[in-house]
């Protein structure tokens, strides 16, 4: 006999006061209920001794479990509006709609072996005549689904109605779901899942022209999974991870490194991700499984499998498995016989990308399957009403140091720093022209001059042997802005990404994303370019932006040491 458990799942209210309550059938192997709500009278134990129902009998739970040493017993109702039917070791309790204003009460009695147990039922009044008689078919549950365990389950749908014209149907192609209709209820059976993937089906409750569907979702059979997948969640829940990897997958945790913040030699605060390593003993292919998650946010960072069975990862074997699990292949420029890529959307905020890296030689067969999160912006952020071109205009005017100082004075700002900088740290228009050294001036920008910009940095082309007064013209402008979310948002992994609103503004202005320059920055920011003609030459007007003072590095005079957006504007010769 299939083992089942208590589950109050769904109430279905039909025309002419139909109430369908979905509940779980229990078998004789259910242990005695020791909960505080159980009632014990003599040799009979009840899961509850009191029910309070609405006028339409929609309130859960119209079921009582009976535990007794006697096998011969039947429930008895003390009122005509109250029904009680034995089903295995449970009592299905139903009511007719209460159309009066008065609350009414009655009892269900269970008598066996000289012992008596009682369930007291109270039903609310229905108000004016006709109340409690809905005229449409509705399902009183959100979401409309039943989650069934791998081993399957059996459920009872109770129908209490004055209208006997109703029916229940299943998807005939899904033979693993069976519904048998009886007078007053139907029995739903979901057979065990012998597949390594989750499966879904539907049941349909119909009366007249109205019909509603309930989705059935059954868990995958992990024991049938040759490969296995990591645990995916935006935020890392250690208990859930261990339950999945150890209890459900049968794996063994090899090591755990807690991670956290550290300070490097430059006195910059950085973080080290926490790492867990498992031996996925149930997998026939993989030898190790590593997880990384960030501290202190506990956000999932990445996971990867390691194996020496490289042939099991070949595209003709492993890709069909990934597709079974809901992944979709995406072709990239780096694809070949030993590397391929696929993605799977988990929800609106999280997509999982998988990169398969197969060793090219049997002599060194160590291969990897890497899983990483792609976070999607869910919240909306306001951006600029128009693109901030002030810096572009400043560069095009060709102003010199004296002009910059005059601008700062007019804004009633202060110069907070003047210095030489090596070109290694600078983006230049022409390396040969600007030489080995640059010169920069950083000033405060009063809020009366600009509400968002707190500091502006001007960079001049300057040869080392030239006097400071003879500096060249401004070729690059940096701006530090307070409102970070005008351009960027932070995902759960503590990574800053361009907002979709600012990305749209960039696209409207004709900017293109420069992936190579972005990668060169090693996470410092994002670079975009716009092809223009500058001084009669084909050039690229570029914008590079990121976030400073977010726990990595610190410049006290920028936004008083608080987090700030930095934006770099400059020209570069077209490639």
C-alpha positions as CSV (number, residue, x, y, z in Angstrom):
1,X,0.0,0.0,0.0
2,X,1.3,3.4,-0.9
3,X,2.2,5.6,2.1
4,X,0.6,9.0,2.2
5,X,0.7,12.1,4.4
6,X,-1.6,14.8,5.6
7,X,-2.0,17.6,3.0
8,X,-4.9,20.0,2.8
9,X,-4.3,21.3,-0.7
10,X,-7.2,23.0,-2.4
11,X,-10.8,24.1,-2.0
12,X,-13.0,24.1,-5.0
13,X,-16.3,26.0,-4.8
14,X,-18.8,25.0,-7.6
15,X,-22.3,26.2,-8.7
16,X,-25.2,25.5,-6.5
17,X,-23.1,25.6,-3.4
18,X,-20.5,22.9,-4.5
19,X,-17.5,22.7,-2.2
20,X,-14.6,20.5,-3.3
21,X,-11.9,20.0,-0.6
22,X,-8.7,18.3,-1.6
23,X,-7.1,16.3,1.2
24,X,-4.7,13.4,1.7
25,X,-5.8,9.9,2.5
26,X,-3.8,8.3,5.2
27,X,-3.1,4.6,5.7
28,X,-3.0,2.3,8.7
29,X,0.7,2.8,9.1
30,X,0.4,6.5,10.2
31,X,1.6,6.7,13.8
32,X,-0.6,7.9,16.7
33,X,-1.0,11.7,16.6
34,X,0.9,13.1,19.7
35,X,0.3,16.8,18.7
36,X,-1.1,19.2,21.3
37,X,-4.3,19.5,19.3
38,X,-5.1,15.7,19.4
39,X,-8.0,14.5,21.5
40,X,-7.8,11.2,23.3
41,X,-11.0,9.5,24.7
42,X,-10.5,5.9,25.8
43,X,-9.1,3.8,22.9
44,X,-9.7,6.4,20.2
45,X,-7.3,9.2,19.2
46,X,-8.5,12.1,16.9
47,X,-6.3,14.5,15.1
48,X,-8.7,17.3,16.2
49,X,-11.9,17.5,18.2
50,X,-13.2,20.8,16.9
51,X,-13.8,22.2,13.4
52,X,-15.0,25.7,12.6
53,X,-16.3,26.0,9.0
54,X,-17.6,28.9,6.9
55,X,-21.1,29.2,5.6
56,X,-19.9,27.7,2.3
57,X,-17.9,24.9,4.0
58,X,-14.8,26.4,2.3
59,X,-12.6,26.5,5.4
60,X,-9.9,23.8,5.9
61,X,-9.7,21.2,7.3
62,X,-12.9,19.1,6.9
63,X,-11.0,15.9,7.7
64,X,-10.2,14.1,10.9
65,X,-7.8,11.3,11.3
66,X,-8.8,8.4,13.6
67,X,-6.3,6.2,15.4
68,X,-7.8,3.2,17.3
69,X,-7.0,-0.4,18.0
70,X,-10.4,-1.4,16.7
71,X,-11.0,-1.8,12.9
72,X,-14.8,-1.7,13.0
73,X,-16.2,1.8,13.5
74,X,-18.4,4.3,11.7
75,X,-18.9,8.0,12.2
76,X,-22.4,9.4,13.1
77,X,-23.6,12.9,12.5
78,X,-26.1,14.6,15.0
79,X,-27.5,17.0,12.4
80,X,-28.9,16.6,8.8
81,X,-26.8,19.5,7.5
82,X,-23.6,17.8,8.7
83,X,-22.2,14.7,6.8
84,X,-19.5,12.3,8.0
85,X,-18.0,9.6,5.8
86,X,-15.3,7.1,6.7
87,X,-12.4,6.8,4.2
88,X,-9.7,4.4,5.4
89,X,-8.5,5.8,8.7
90,X,-10.0,9.3,8.3
91,X,-13.4,10.9,8.4
92,X,-14.4,13.3,5.6
93,X,-16.7,15.9,7.0
94,X,-18.9,18.1,4.9
95,X,-21.7,20.6,5.4
96,X,-24.6,22.0,3.4
97,X,-24.5,25.8,3.0
98,X,-25.8,27.8,6.0
99,X,-28.2,30.4,4.5
100,X,-29.4,31.7,7.8
101,X,-27.9,34.4,9.9
102,X,-27.4,32.1,12.9
103,X,-24.3,30.1,13.7
104,X,-25.1,26.4,14.0
105,X,-23.4,23.6,15.9
106,X,-23.4,19.8,15.8
107,X,-21.2,16.8,16.5
108,X,-19.7,13.8,14.7
109,X,-19.5,10.8,17.0
110,X,-17.2,7.8,16.7
111,X,-18.2,4.8,18.8
112,X,-16.2,1.6,19.1
113,X,-15.2,-0.9,21.7
114,X,-17.2,0.9,24.4
115,X,-15.3,4.1,23.8
116,X,-16.8,7.4,22.4
117,X,-14.9,10.2,20.6
118,X,-16.5,13.5,19.4
119,X,-15.7,16.1,16.9
120,X,-17.6,19.4,17.5
121,X,-18.4,21.3,14.3
122,X,-19.4,25.0,14.2
123,X,-20.6,26.6,11.0
124,X,-20.9,30.3,10.5
125,X,-24.1,32.0,9.5
126,X,-24.5,32.9,5.8
127,X,-26.4,36.2,6.2
128,X,-29.1,37.0,3.8
129,X,-31.0,34.3,2.0
130,X,-29.0,33.0,-0.9
131,X,-25.7,33.6,0.8
132,X,-23.3,30.7,0.5
133,X,-24.7,29.7,-2.9
134,X,-22.0,30.8,-5.4
135,X,-23.0,30.9,-9.0
136,X,-19.5,30.3,-10.6
137,X,-16.9,27.7,-10.5
138,X,-13.8,29.0,-8.5
139,X,-10.7,27.4,-7.1
140,X,-9.8,28.9,-3.7
141,X,-6.1,28.4,-3.7
142,X,-3.0,30.2,-5.0
143,X,-1.0,28.8,-6.8
144,X,-3.3,26.2,-8.3
145,X,-0.9,23.3,-8.0
146,X,-0.1,20.1,-6.1
147,X,3.5,19.3,-5.3
148,X,3.9,15.5,-5.2
149,X,7.0,13.7,-3.8
150,X,9.1,11.3,-6.0
151,X,7.5,8.2,-4.5
152,X,4.0,9.4,-5.5
153,X,0.9,9.9,-3.3
154,X,-2.8,9.4,-3.1
155,X,-5.4,12.1,-2.5
156,X,-9.1,12.4,-2.0
157,X,-11.2,15.3,-3.4
158,X,-14.4,15.6,-1.4
159,X,-17.5,17.0,-3.3
160,X,-20.4,18.3,-1.2
161,X,-23.0,19.7,-3.5
162,X,-26.7,19.6,-4.4
163,X,-25.8,19.5,-8.1
164,X,-24.5,16.1,-9.1
165,X,-23.6,17.1,-12.7
166,X,-19.8,17.5,-12.4
167,X,-16.8,15.6,-13.6
168,X,-13.1,15.3,-13.2
169,X,-10.6,14.5,-16.0
170,X,-6.9,14.0,-16.4
171,X,-4.4,14.4,-19.3
172,X,-4.8,11.0,-21.0
173,X,-1.2,11.1,-22.2
174,X,0.0,11.1,-18.6
175,X,-0.8,7.7,-17.4
176,X,1.0,8.3,-14.2
177,X,-1.9,10.4,-13.0
178,X,-5.2,8.5,-12.3
179,X,-8.5,10.1,-11.1
180,X,-11.5,7.9,-10.2
181,X,-14.8,9.6,-9.7
182,X,-17.3,8.4,-7.0
183,X,-20.5,9.9,-5.7
184,X,-19.5,12.9,-3.6
185,X,-15.7,12.7,-4.2
186,X,-12.9,11.5,-6.5
187,X,-9.7,9.8,-5.7
188,X,-6.5,11.1,-7.2
189,X,-3.4,8.8,-7.5
190,X,0.0,9.9,-8.6
191,X,2.4,7.0,-9.4
192,X,6.1,7.0,-8.4
193,X,8.4,9.0,-10.7
194,X,11.1,6.8,-12.3
195,X,12.6,9.6,-14.3
196,X,15.6,11.8,-13.5
197,X,13.6,14.9,-14.3
198,X,10.6,16.7,-12.7
199,X,7.3,16.1,-14.4
200,X,4.0,18.0,-14.5
201,X,0.4,17.2,-15.5
202,X,-3.1,18.7,-15.0
203,X,-6.5,17.6,-13.7
204,X,-9.7,19.4,-14.7
205,X,-12.8,19.9,-12.6
206,X,-15.8,20.7,-14.8
207,X,-19.4,21.6,-14.2
208,X,-21.5,22.8,-17.1
209,X,-19.7,25.3,-19.2
210,X,-17.2,26.1,-16.5
211,X,-13.9,24.4,-15.9
212,X,-10.8,24.9,-13.8
213,X,-7.4,23.1,-13.9
214,X,-5.1,22.2,-11.1
215,X,-1.4,21.6,-12.0
216,X,0.4,18.5,-10.6
217,X,4.2,18.8,-10.2
218,X,6.1,15.7,-9.2
219,X,9.7,15.8,-8.0
220,X,12.5,14.1,-10.0
221,X,13.9,10.8,-9.0
222,X,17.4,11.7,-8.1
223,X,18.5,8.1,-7.8
224,X,18.0,7.8,-11.6
225,X,20.2,10.8,-12.3
226,X,23.5,9.6,-13.8
227,X,25.1,13.1,-13.6
228,X,23.3,15.3,-11.1
229,X,23.0,19.1,-10.8
230,X,24.2,21.5,-8.1
231,X,21.8,23.2,-5.7
232,X,20.6,26.5,-7.2
233,X,19.4,29.4,-5.2
234,X,20.0,33.2,-5.2
235,X,20.9,33.2,-1.5
236,X,22.9,30.4,0.0
237,X,21.0,28.4,2.6
238,X,23.5,26.0,4.1
239,X,20.8,23.7,5.6
240,X,19.0,23.4,2.3
241,X,22.3,22.7,0.5
242,X,23.3,19.9,3.0
243,X,19.8,18.4,2.8
244,X,20.0,18.3,-1.0
245,X,23.6,17.1,-1.3
246,X,23.8,14.7,1.7
247,X,20.3,13.5,2.5
248,X,18.8,13.5,-1.0
249,X,21.8,13.0,-3.2
250,X,23.8,10.8,-0.8
251,X,27.0,12.8,-1.1
252,X,29.7,13.5,1.5
253,X,31.0,16.9,2.5
254,X,34.8,16.8,2.2
255,X,35.7,20.3,3.5
256,X,34.3,23.8,4.3
257,X,36.1,27.1,4.3
258,X,34.0,29.9,5.8
259,X,35.4,32.9,3.8
260,X,35.0,36.5,4.9
261,X,36.7,39.9,4.7
262,X,40.5,40.4,4.6
263,X,42.9,43.3,4.3
264,X,45.6,43.1,1.6
265,X,49.1,44.7,1.6
266,X,47.7,48.0,0.3
267,X,45.3,48.1,3.2
268,X,42.4,47.6,0.9
269,X,39.4,45.6,2.3
270,X,38.5,42.6,0.1
271,X,36.4,39.5,0.6
272,X,37.1,35.8,0.1
273,X,34.2,33.6,-0.9
274,X,33.2,30.7,1.3
275,X,33.8,27.2,-0.2
276,X,32.2,23.8,0.3
277,X,33.5,20.7,-1.4
278,X,31.5,17.5,-1.7
279,X,32.1,14.0,-3.0
280,X,28.9,13.4,-5.1
281,X,28.9,9.6,-4.4
282,X,25.6,9.0,-6.1
283,X,26.9,10.4,-9.4
284,X,28.4,7.9,-11.8
285,X,30.4,10.6,-13.6
286,X,31.7,13.3,-11.2
287,X,34.4,13.0,-8.6
288,X,34.1,16.3,-6.8
289,X,31.6,19.2,-6.5
290,X,32.7,22.6,-5.4
291,X,30.4,25.5,-4.2
292,X,31.4,29.1,-3.7
293,X,29.2,31.7,-2.1
294,X,29.9,35.3,-1.1
295,X,30.1,36.7,2.4
296,X,28.4,38.4,4.0
297,X,25.5,38.4,1.5
298,X,25.4,34.6,1.3
299,X,24.7,34.9,-2.5
300,X,25.5,31.9,-4.8
301,X,28.7,32.7,-6.7
302,X,29.4,29.5,-8.7
303,X,29.6,25.7,-8.5
304,X,31.7,23.3,-10.6
305,X,32.0,19.5,-11.0
306,X,35.4,17.8,-11.7
307,X,35.8,14.5,-13.5
308,X,38.3,12.4,-15.3
309,X,35.6,10.7,-17.4
310,X,35.9,13.2,-20.2
311,X,34.0,11.0,-22.7
312,X,30.9,11.4,-20.5
313,X,30.9,15.1,-21.1
314,X,31.0,15.0,-24.9
315,X,28.3,17.0,-26.5
316,X,26.4,14.0,-27.8
317,X,26.1,12.6,-24.3
318,X,26.0,15.4,-21.7
319,X,24.1,18.1,-23.7
320,X,20.9,16.0,-24.1
321,X,21.0,15.5,-20.3
322,X,21.3,19.3,-19.8
323,X,18.4,19.9,-22.2
324,X,16.3,17.3,-20.3
325,X,17.0,19.4,-17.2
326,X,15.7,22.6,-18.9
327,X,19.0,24.0,-20.1
328,X,19.1,25.5,-23.6
329,X,22.4,25.6,-25.6
330,X,23.7,29.0,-26.6
331,X,26.4,29.1,-29.2
332,X,29.5,31.3,-28.6
333,X,32.7,32.1,-30.5
334,X,34.6,29.8,-28.2
335,X,32.5,26.7,-28.9
336,X,34.3,23.6,-30.2
337,X,34.2,19.9,-29.6
338,X,35.6,20.4,-26.1
339,X,33.7,23.5,-25.0
340,X,30.1,24.4,-25.1
341,X,27.6,26.6,-23.2
342,X,24.0,26.5,-22.0
343,X,21.6,28.5,-19.8
344,X,18.5,27.8,-17.8
345,X,16.1,30.4,-16.3
346,X,15.3,29.6,-12.7
347,X,13.0,32.6,-12.0
348,X,12.7,36.3,-13.0
349,X,15.8,37.2,-11.0
350,X,18.1,34.2,-11.6
351,X,19.4,32.4,-14.7
352,X,22.0,29.6,-14.5
353,X,24.8,29.4,-17.1
354,X,26.8,26.2,-17.5
355,X,30.2,26.0,-19.3
356,X,31.5,22.6,-20.2
357,X,35.3,22.4,-20.5
358,X,36.5,19.0,-21.7
359,X,40.1,18.0,-21.6
360,X,41.5,17.6,-25.1
361,X,43.8,14.7,-24.2
362,X,43.2,11.3,-22.6
363,X,46.6,11.6,-21.0
364,X,45.4,14.6,-19.0
365,X,41.6,13.9,-18.7
366,X,40.6,16.3,-15.9
367,X,37.5,18.1,-17.1
368,X,35.1,20.6,-15.6
369,X,31.4,21.6,-15.7
370,X,31.0,25.1,-14.3
371,X,27.7,26.6,-13.2
372,X,27.4,30.4,-12.6
373,X,24.5,32.7,-11.8
374,X,23.3,35.4,-14.2
375,X,21.3,37.8,-12.1
376,X,18.5,39.8,-13.7
377,X,17.5,43.3,-12.5
378,X,14.0,43.1,-11.1
379,X,13.7,46.6,-9.4
380,X,13.2,49.7,-11.6
381,X,15.8,52.5,-11.3
382,X,15.4,56.1,-12.7
383,X,18.2,57.2,-15.0
384,X,19.1,60.6,-16.5
385,X,16.5,62.3,-18.6
386,X,19.2,62.8,-21.3
387,X,22.7,61.6,-21.7
388,X,25.3,63.7,-19.6
389,X,27.4,65.2,-22.4
390,X,28.9,68.0,-20.3
391,X,32.3,66.3,-20.1
392,X,32.4,65.7,-23.9
393,X,31.9,69.4,-24.5
394,X,34.6,70.2,-22.0
395,X,37.1,68.0,-23.9
396,X,36.1,69.4,-27.3
397,X,36.7,73.0,-26.1
398,X,40.4,72.1,-25.7
399,X,40.7,74.0,-22.4
400,X,44.0,74.3,-20.5
401,X,45.0,74.4,-16.8
402,X,44.2,78.1,-16.4
403,X,40.8,77.6,-17.9
404,X,40.1,74.7,-15.5
405,X,41.0,76.7,-12.5
406,X,38.8,79.5,-13.7
407,X,35.8,77.1,-14.0
408,X,36.5,75.8,-10.5
409,X,36.6,79.3,-9.1
410,X,33.3,80.3,-10.8
411,X,31.6,77.2,-9.3
412,X,33.0,78.2,-5.9
413,X,34.7,74.8,-5.7
414,X,38.0,73.8,-4.2
415,X,41.0,72.0,-5.7
416,X,41.6,68.9,-3.5
417,X,44.4,67.3,-5.4
418,X,47.0,68.1,-8.1
419,X,49.5,65.4,-9.2
420,X,51.5,63.6,-11.9
421,X,50.2,60.2,-12.9
422,X,51.8,57.5,-14.9
423,X,50.1,56.6,-18.1
424,X,49.7,53.0,-17.0
425,X,46.7,54.0,-15.0
426,X,45.2,56.3,-17.6
427,X,43.2,55.8,-20.8
428,X,44.7,58.1,-23.5
429,X,43.6,59.3,-26.9
430,X,47.1,58.7,-28.4
431,X,49.9,57.1,-26.5
432,X,52.6,58.4,-28.7
433,X,51.4,61.9,-28.5
434,X,50.8,62.1,-24.8
435,X,54.0,60.5,-23.7
436,X,55.1,58.9,-20.5
437,X,53.4,61.1,-17.9
438,X,50.0,62.8,-17.3
439,X,48.9,65.5,-15.0
440,X,45.5,65.7,-13.2
441,X,43.5,68.2,-11.1
442,X,40.7,67.0,-8.9
443,X,38.1,69.5,-7.5
444,X,35.0,69.5,-5.4
445,X,31.8,70.4,-7.2
446,X,29.4,72.4,-4.9
447,X,25.8,71.0,-4.8
448,X,24.7,74.5,-6.0
449,X,26.5,73.9,-9.2
450,X,25.5,70.2,-9.7
451,X,23.2,68.2,-7.4
452,X,24.7,64.8,-8.4
453,X,28.4,65.4,-9.2
454,X,30.6,65.7,-6.0
455,X,34.1,65.7,-7.6
456,X,35.4,66.3,-11.1
457,X,38.9,65.2,-12.3
458,X,40.6,66.8,-15.3
459,X,43.5,65.1,-17.0
460,X,46.0,66.9,-19.2
461,X,48.5,65.6,-21.8
462,X,51.9,66.6,-20.4
463,X,55.5,65.6,-21.2
464,X,57.7,65.1,-18.2
465,X,60.2,67.9,-19.2
466,X,57.5,70.5,-19.7
467,X,56.8,73.1,-17.1
468,X,53.5,72.8,-15.2
469,X,52.3,76.1,-16.5
470,X,52.7,74.8,-20.1
471,X,50.4,71.8,-19.6
472,X,48.5,70.7,-22.7
473,X,44.8,70.5,-23.1
474,X,42.2,68.5,-21.2
475,X,41.8,65.1,-22.9
476,X,40.0,63.2,-20.2
477,X,37.3,64.0,-17.6
478,X,36.4,61.9,-14.6
479,X,33.2,62.6,-12.7
480,X,32.2,61.2,-9.3
481,X,28.5,61.0,-8.8
482,X,26.4,60.4,-5.7
483,X,23.4,58.6,-7.3
484,X,25.0,55.3,-8.1
485,X,21.7,53.7,-9.3
486,X,21.3,56.3,-12.1
487,X,23.7,54.0,-14.0
488,X,24.3,50.8,-12.0
489,X,22.6,48.3,-9.8
490,X,24.1,45.7,-7.4
491,X,23.1,42.1,-7.8
492,X,23.0,39.6,-4.9
493,X,26.6,38.6,-5.6
494,X,27.7,42.2,-4.7
495,X,28.6,42.8,-8.4
496,X,27.7,46.1,-10.0
497,X,26.0,46.0,-13.4
498,X,24.6,48.7,-15.8
499,X,20.9,49.2,-15.1
500,X,18.6,48.4,-18.0
501,X,17.3,52.0,-17.9
502,X,20.8,53.5,-18.4
503,X,21.7,50.7,-21.0
504,X,18.6,51.8,-23.0
505,X,19.8,55.4,-22.8
506,X,23.2,54.4,-24.1
507,X,21.6,52.4,-26.9
508,X,19.4,55.4,-27.9
509,X,22.5,57.6,-28.1
510,X,24.3,55.2,-30.4
511,X,26.8,53.7,-27.9
512,X,28.1,50.2,-28.3
513,X,29.3,47.9,-25.5
514,X,33.1,47.2,-25.7
515,X,33.5,43.8,-24.1
516,X,37.2,43.6,-24.6
517,X,38.0,46.9,-22.8
518,X,35.5,45.9,-20.1
519,X,37.3,42.6,-19.5
520,X,40.7,44.4,-19.4
521,X,39.4,46.4,-16.4
522,X,39.1,43.2,-14.4
523,X,35.8,44.1,-12.8
524,X,36.5,47.8,-12.3
525,X,33.7,48.9,-14.6
526,X,32.0,48.8,-18.0
527,X,33.1,50.6,-21.2
528,X,31.0,51.8,-24.1
529,X,31.9,53.7,-27.3
530,X,30.2,55.9,-29.8
531,X,31.8,56.3,-33.3
532,X,32.2,60.0,-34.1
533,X,34.3,62.4,-36.2
534,X,36.7,64.4,-34.0
535,X,39.1,67.0,-35.3
536,X,38.6,65.6,-38.8
537,X,39.4,62.1,-37.8
538,X,37.3,58.9,-37.3
539,X,37.3,58.5,-33.5
540,X,35.4,56.9,-30.7
541,X,33.9,58.9,-27.9
542,X,34.1,56.6,-24.9
543,X,32.5,56.3,-21.4
544,X,33.8,54.0,-18.7
545,X,31.9,53.7,-15.4
546,X,32.0,51.8,-12.2
547,X,31.6,52.1,-8.4
548,X,34.2,53.2,-6.0
549,X,34.4,53.0,-2.2
550,X,32.3,49.8,-1.9
551,X,34.5,48.0,0.6
552,X,37.4,47.8,-2.0
553,X,39.7,50.8,-1.8
554,X,38.9,54.2,-0.3
555,X,39.4,57.8,-1.3
556,X,38.3,60.0,1.6
557,X,37.8,63.2,-0.3
558,X,35.4,61.5,-2.8
559,X,31.8,61.8,-1.5
560,X,33.2,61.9,2.0
561,X,34.5,58.4,1.7
562,X,31.0,57.0,0.8
563,X,30.1,54.9,-2.2
564,X,30.2,56.9,-5.4
565,X,29.8,56.3,-9.1
566,X,32.8,57.2,-11.2
567,X,32.5,58.0,-14.9
568,X,35.4,58.6,-17.3
569,X,34.9,60.4,-20.6
570,X,37.6,60.5,-23.3
571,X,38.3,60.2,-27.0
572,X,40.2,57.4,-28.8
573,X,41.2,56.9,-32.4
574,X,38.9,54.5,-34.2
575,X,40.4,51.0,-34.7
